[in-house]
């Protein structure tokens, strides 16, 4: 016999489904929230102003001073340096069943999204043609400014996607990313290439089994027309490779210790900058001089680093990550927080942000507080970032202006 409570629950579910279907086309177009009280952080070298924030958005990409962001399956764009965002559209599940369609309608509903606060896809790529590529469970492509997305490559189950922002775009429009495979050693690792404006995808290089653990990032060097490949994790897996001929050959710049364990690389005309992913003895900000052919340690940071960016005025930026179970944490007990370090000349470094850890459990283990910057070019005039697993500002876009005094 059907109980009254079962009938009530069924009616509530049906009502939610109908509302979700009816209002699913309602997109939010958020505006930045300005802090009423803002005390600039300043010293003899700089002044930093927190100019505002946007809740429930993650920075993804910047190109020609336009900022792209995501939340759930929705893609947003800002043409005024983060003051306002416009929802371009969203991508749908591929060949869903009827039940999955209904679930998708409910999940994409604005009210449900506000409650669930679901992270979007950080791996958004915008080509020179204006085509938008999303690397997610499939590789999606939009050639109508994000209004609609269509799958162009179904990633096989034995393939693995990139680490957050681990992809790059060459001047000819080709896209590259390496597999971030954390399964049991040893295994082969593949590099995937997207061509023809993101329509065609194929494996263009394979690291033999046991050579590396995974690829952290691939970065295009416009000064040398070169691709840099950062790998990890053990000493004998941590290398900085490069290729000048579309992966026909790989050359080795350096490797063999934890200071070559790089997740994110900043490239300038004269130097390579990175903050190592050293979770054994602690990370340092390093640089490679093309003139002297030397690696130099600039400053010891401690906690490993996953993310970096460079602003339009040349400001170099790194963030750190607290790893609860790493060797470094267990031995040295660093503060459980995520930080931002900046420099204008590459030599003098300053910590400007320090956000406390909000502990939680993820499908991959204990959460790791971190700060993510947008990928793309170096055209942003402001510092944008999204914190994760923090007690403050979690899952938001934060906007800062940095004014250097020299």
PEGI-V655781 format. One record per pair of residues at least 6 apart in sequence whose C-alpha atoms are under 7 Angstrom apart, sorted by sequence separation. I is the first residue (numbers start at 1). J is the second residue. D is the distance in Angstrom with one decimal. If there is no record, write none. Layout:
# PEGI-V655781
i:j:d
I:J:D
I:J:D
This chain:
# PEGI-V655781
i:j:d
41:47:5.7
42:48:6.2
61:67:5.9
62:68:6.0
69:75:6.0
70:76:5.8
78:84:5.8
106:112:7.0
107:113:6.5
126:132:4.6
133:139:7.0
134:140:5.0
142:148:5.9
169:175:4.6
194:200:5.5
195:201:6.5
220:226:5.9
221:227:6.0
231:237:6.6
232:238:4.1
243:249:6.2
254:260:6.9
266:272:5.9
267:273:6.4
277:283:6.1
288:294:5.7
289:295:6.7
310:316:4.8
323:329:6.7
343:349:4.8
360:366:6.1
361:367:5.6
387:393:6.4
388:394:5.2
40:47:6.4
41:48:5.0
61:68:5.0
69:76:5.0
78:85:4.5
125:132:5.7
126:133:6.3
133:140:5.6
134:141:6.5
142:149:4.6
168:175:5.7
169:176:6.6
194:201:4.5
220:227:4.6
231:238:5.2
232:239:6.8
243:250:5.0
265:272:6.9
266:273:5.0
276:283:5.0
288:295:4.5
309:316:6.4
310:317:5.9
342:349:5.6
343:350:6.5
360:367:5.4
387:394:5.1
388:395:5.9
40:48:5.4
41:49:6.7
60:68:5.6
61:69:6.8
68:76:5.6
69:77:6.2
77:85:5.3
78:86:6.4
125:133:4.9
133:141:4.7
141:149:5.3
142:150:6.5
168:176:5.5
193:201:5.5
194:202:6.8
219:227:5.6
220:228:6.4
231:239:5.4
242:250:5.7
243:251:6.2
265:273:6.0
266:274:6.3
275:283:6.5
276:284:5.8
287:295:5.7
288:296:6.4
309:317:5.2
341:349:6.4
342:350:5.4
359:367:6.2
387:395:5.9
40:49:4.8
59:68:6.4
60:69:4.9
68:77:4.5
76:85:6.0
77:86:5.3
124:133:5.8
125:134:6.3
132:141:5.8
133:142:6.5
140:149:5.8
141:150:5.3
167:176:5.5
168:177:6.6
192:201:6.8
193:202:5.5
218:227:6.6
219:228:5.1
230:239:6.1
231:240:6.6
241:250:6.4
242:251:5.3
265:274:5.1
275:284:5.5
276:285:6.5
286:295:6.9
287:296:5.4
308:317:5.4
309:318:6.7
341:350:5.3
342:351:6.6
386:395:6.1
387:396:6.8
59:69:4.5
60:70:6.7
67:77:5.7
68:78:6.4
76:86:5.4
77:87:6.5
124:134:4.8
132:142:5.1
140:150:5.2
141:151:6.2
167:177:4.3
179:189:6.0
192:202:5.6
193:203:6.2
218:228:5.5
219:229:6.7
230:240:4.9
241:251:5.5
242:252:6.4
264:274:6.4
275:285:4.1
286:296:5.5
287:297:6.7
308:318:4.4
341:351:4.4
386:396:5.4
58:69:5.3
59:70:6.8
67:78:5.0
76:87:4.3
77:88:6.8
123:134:6.0
124:135:6.7
131:142:5.7
132:143:6.6
140:151:4.2
141:152:6.5
166:177:6.2
179:190:5.8
192:203:4.4
193:204:6.1
218:229:4.6
229:240:5.8
230:241:6.6
241:252:4.5
274:285:5.7
275:286:6.1
286:297:4.4
307:318:6.0
308:319:6.3
340:351:5.7
341:352:6.1
373:384:6.3
374:385:7.0
386:397:5.0
38:50:6.7
57:69:6.3
58:70:5.4
66:78:5.7
67:79:6.6
75:87:6.0
76:88:5.5
123:135:5.5
131:143:4.7
139:151:5.6
140:152:5.8
178:190:6.0
179:191:6.5
191:203:5.7
192:204:5.7
217:229:6.1
218:230:6.4
228:240:6.8
229:241:5.0
240:252:6.2
241:253:5.8
262:274:6.7
274:286:5.5
285:297:6.1
286:298:5.4
307:319:5.7
339:351:7.0
340:352:5.8
357:369:5.7
373:385:4.7
385:397:5.6
386:398:6.3
57:70:5.7
58:71:6.5
66:79:4.8
75:88:5.7
138:151:6.2
139:152:5.9
178:191:4.3
190:203:6.5
191:204:5.8
217:230:5.4
228:241:5.8
229:242:5.8
240:253:5.6
262:275:6.9
273:286:5.8
274:287:6.3
284:297:6.5
285:298:5.5
306:319:7.0
340:353:5.0
372:385:5.5
373:386:6.6
384:397:6.5
385:398:5.4
57:71:5.3
67:81:6.6
75:89:5.8
131:145:6.8
132:146:6.6
139:153:5.2
177:191:5.8
178:192:6.2
191:205:5.1
216:230:5.5
228:242:4.4
240:254:5.5
262:276:5.0
263:277:6.4
273:287:4.4
285:299:5.4
305:319:5.8
306:320:6.7
322:336:5.8
339:353:5.2
340:354:6.8
371:385:6.4
372:386:5.2
384:398:5.5
56:71:6.6
66:81:6.5
67:82:6.7
74:89:5.8
75:90:5.9
121:136:6.6
130:145:6.8
138:153:6.0
139:154:6.6
162:177:6.0
176:191:6.9
177:192:5.5
190:205:5.8
191:206:6.2
215:230:6.0
216:231:5.4
227:242:5.4
228:243:6.8
239:254:5.9
240:255:6.2
261:276:5.6
262:277:5.6
272:287:5.3
273:288:6.6
284:299:5.6
285:300:6.5
305:320:4.3
306:321:6.9
322:337:5.9
339:354:4.4
371:386:5.6
372:387:6.3
384:399:4.8
35:51:6.9
65:81:6.7
74:90:4.2
138:154:5.0
162:178:5.7
176:192:5.7
177:193:6.9
190:206:4.4
215:231:4.4
216:232:7.0
226:242:6.8
227:243:5.4
239:255:4.1
260:276:6.7
261:277:5.4
271:287:6.3
272:288:5.0
284:300:4.2
285:301:6.9
304:320:5.6
305:321:5.7
322:338:6.1
338:354:5.7
339:355:6.4
371:387:4.4
383:399:5.8
384:400:6.6
34:51:6.2
35:52:5.9
73:90:5.3
74:91:6.9
138:155:5.6
162:179:5.2
163:180:5.6
176:193:4.7
189:206:5.7
190:207:6.3
214:231:5.9
215:232:6.6
226:243:5.9
227:244:6.6
238:255:5.5
239:256:6.6
259:276:5.4
261:278:6.4
271:288:5.4
272:289:6.9
283:300:6.2
284:301:5.1
303:320:5.8
304:321:5.7
321:338:5.2
337:354:6.3
338:355:5.4
370:387:5.8
371:388:6.3
382:399:6.6
383:400:5.0
34:52:4.5
73:91:5.8
137:155:7.0
161:179:5.3
162:180:5.2
175:193:5.6
176:194:6.4
188:206:6.8
189:207:5.1
214:232:5.9
226:244:4.9
238:256:5.9
271:289:4.9
283:301:5.5
284:302:6.8
303:321:6.0
320:338:5.3
337:355:5.3
338:356:6.7
370:388:5.4
382:400:5.7
383:401:6.2
33:52:5.3
34:53:6.9
160:179:5.0
161:180:6.0
174:193:6.8
175:194:4.8
188:207:5.6
212:231:6.6
213:232:5.7
225:244:6.9
238:257:6.6
259:278:6.4
270:289:6.3
271:290:6.1
283:302:4.8
303:322:6.1
319:338:6.9
320:339:5.2
337:356:4.3
369:388:5.4
382:401:5.0
32:52:5.9
33:53:5.3
160:180:6.0
174:194:5.5
175:195:6.7
188:208:5.2
212:232:6.3
213:233:6.1
236:256:5.1
238:258:6.8
240:260:6.7
258:278:5.2
270:290:5.8
282:302:4.2
283:303:5.9
319:339:5.3
320:340:6.6
336:356:6.2
337:357:4.8
369:389:4.6
382:402:7.0
32:53:5.4
33:54:6.2
160:181:6.0
174:195:4.9
188:209:4.1
235:256:4.8
239:260:5.8
282:303:5.8
283:304:5.2
319:340:4.4
336:357:5.4
368:389:6.5
369:390:5.8
32:54:5.1
187:209:4.6
188:210:6.8
235:257:4.4
238:260:5.6
239:261:6.6
282:304:6.6
318:340:5.7
319:341:6.2
367:389:6.6
31:54:6.8
186:209:5.7
187:210:5.8
235:258:5.7
238:261:4.8
317:340:6.9
318:341:5.3
173:197:6.5
186:210:4.6
213:237:6.2
317:341:5.8
318:342:6.6
185:210:6.9
189:214:6.3
212:237:4.5
279:304:5.8
317:342:4.6
211:237:6.5
278:304:5.4
316:342:5.5
317:343:6.8
277:304:4.4
315:342:6.7
316:343:5.2
185:213:6.9
233:261:6.3
276:304:6.1
277:305:5.2
315:343:5.8
316:344:6.2
232:261:5.5
276:305:5.9
277:306:6.7
315:344:4.7
231:261:6.6
275:305:5.7
314:344:6.3
359:389:6.8
231:262:6.8
338:369:5.7
358:389:5.2
230:262:5.7
337:369:6.4
338:370:5.3
357:389:6.2
358:390:4.7
181:214:5.5
230:263:6.4
338:371:6.6
357:390:4.6
358:391:5.0
180:214:5.0
356:390:5.6
357:391:6.0
179:214:6.2
180:215:5.5
355:390:6.2
356:391:5.7
179:215:5.7
180:216:6.5
178:215:5.3
355:392:6.8
178:217:6.8
177:217:7.0
178:218:7.0
123:164:6.3
177:218:6.1
122:164:6.4
123:165:5.7
176:218:6.9
205:247:6.3
264:306:6.1
122:165:7.0
204:247:6.9
263:306:5.2
264:307:5.5
266:309:6.8
275:318:6.9
263:307:7.0
264:308:5.9
323:368:5.6
72:118:5.1
127:173:6.4
217:263:6.0
221:267:6.6
223:269:6.0
282:328:6.0
322:368:5.7
71:118:6.5
72:119:5.2
73:120:5.7
152:199:6.0
216:263:4.9
217:264:6.4
279:326:5.9
280:327:5.1
281:328:5.5
321:368:6.5
322:369:5.8
71:119:5.4
72:120:4.0
153:201:6.6
279:327:6.2
280:328:4.8
321:369:5.8
71:120:4.1
279:328:5.2
298:347:6.5
321:370:4.8
32:82:7.0
70:120:5.0
166:216:6.0
167:217:6.1
168:218:5.9
170:220:5.9
320:370:6.4
32:83:5.1
70:121:6.1
166:217:3.9
167:218:5.5
168:219:5.2
169:220:6.5
31:83:5.9
32:84:6.0
70:122:6.9
166:218:5.9
167:219:6.9
168:220:6.0
319:371:6.0
31:84:4.3
163:216:6.0
30:84:6.1
31:85:6.2
163:217:7.0
30:85:5.5
29:85:5.5
29:86:4.9
88:145:7.0
89:146:5.5
91:148:6.7
141:198:6.9
29:87:5.9
88:146:5.1
89:147:4.7
90:148:6.7
91:149:5.2
28:87:6.8
88:147:5.5
89:148:6.3
90:149:7.0
27:87:6.4
56:117:6.6
60:122:4.9
60:123:6.5
61:124:6.3
60:124:6.0
61:125:6.8
309:373:6.4
133:198:6.9
307:372:6.0
308:373:6.6
307:373:6.7
312:378:5.2
311:378:5.2
312:379:4.8
310:378:5.6
311:379:6.4
312:380:5.4
311:380:5.5
312:381:5.4
311:381:6.1
24:105:6.7
21:105:5.8
24:108:6.5
26:110:6.9
20:105:5.9
24:109:4.9
20:106:5.0
23:109:6.7
24:110:6.9
17:106:6.0
20:109:5.1
165:375:6.0
62:374:6.1
61:374:4.5
62:375:6.2
63:376:5.8
59:373:6.5
60:374:4.6
61:375:4.6
62:376:5.0
63:377:5.5
65:379:5.0
59:374:5.3
60:375:6.1
61:376:5.2
62:377:6.1
64:379:5.7
65:380:5.3
63:379:6.5
62:380:6.9
59:385:6.3
59:386:6.2
58:386:5.6
58:395:6.5
57:395:6.3
58:396:6.0
59:397:6.2
56:395:5.4
57:396:5.1
58:397:5.8
55:395:6.7
56:396:5.1
57:397:5.8
55:396:4.4
54:396:5.5
55:397:6.5
53:396:6.8
54:397:5.1
53:397:5.4
54:398:6.7
53:398:4.5
52:398:6.3
53:399:5.8
52:399:5.4
51:399:5.7
50:399:6.2
51:400:5.4
50:400:4.5
51:401:6.7
49:400:5.6
50:401:6.5
48:400:6.8
49:401:5.2
48:401:5.7
49:402:6.6
48:402:4.6
47:402:6.0
48:403:6.2
46:402:7.0
47:403:5.1
46:403:5.5
47:404:6.4
46:404:4.3
45:404:6.0
46:405:5.3
45:405:5.3
45:406:6.7
